[in-house]
Amino acid sequence: MPLTKEKKATTFAQFSGKETNTGSIEGQIALLTERISQIAGHLQTNKKDFSTHRGLMQLVGKRKRLLNYLQKQNLTGYRQLIEKLGLRK
């Protein structure tokens, strides 16, 4: 199930400050995290859906690249974001 416009707008408002700031790294990472969790839930019930698994791995790689960029550019913002999203233990 794709994310609705309202859900995307609230995600960007929460993580990047404004709803219209869709280019912010923090908002993009938060949106990818939501999509990853939805796809992971889908794969729990459909274990043999290999094409979706490949798409999930691509999204995880993209999120990792964006996190690496954010870490290099803004270390405090990176730490706050991973704490909000609960990515690292």
N, C-alpha and C positions, 0 to 999 in steps of 0.2 A: 504494500500500500504506500503510494508516494506521499510525501509531506505536503500539507496544504499551504496555501499562501499565508494564512493567518499564523500557522505554526512557524513558518520561516521568518515572518516578520517579528514575532515575539522572540525567537532565537537571536536574530540580529540585534534587536533592541536590548536584549539582556547582556549580550557579550560584546557588542561593538558600540554601544551608546545610542545609536539611532537606527530606526527600521530601514532607512534608505541607504545606510552605509553597508551595502552588500559586498564591497570589495575588501573589507577588513579581514585580516588574517585570523583574528580571534573568532569572528563570526563564521568564517568558512570552516574552521576546524570544528566548531561546535555543531555546525550543520552536518559535516561528514560523520561526526561521532553519533549523531542521532540516526543517520542512515545506516551506519555500521551496526548499531544495536538492533535496528529493525530487521536487517538482513540476517544477522546472527540468530534472531528468534525464528525466522523463516527456516533457516538451515537446521535448527533443532528438530523440527517436525519433518523436514524433507531432506534426509541425509544424503540421498543420491543425486541431488540437484547440483551437478558439477559446474555448469555454466554460471550459476549464481555464486558458487564458491570462488570461481575465478574473478568475478566482478567484485566480490568482497575483498579479495586479496589486493586488487587494484586500488580500491578505496582506502584500504589500510596503508598502502604504500604512499598514496597521495597525501594522506593525513600526516604520515611520518615525515615526508619532505617539507610540508608546511610547518610542522613543529620544529624541525631543524632550523628552518629559516627564521622562525620567531625567536628561537633560542639564541641565535647569533645576533639578531637585531635588538631584541628587548628581553633581557634575561628575567627581569622582575615580572613583566607581563606574561612570560612563558610560565613561570612558577605559579602565578596566580591562576592562570587558565587551567593548568593540569590539576590544580587543587580543586577548582570549581567543578571540572568535569570528572574528576576521580580517575584519571588515566593511569597514574603511577602509584604504586603501593609504597 
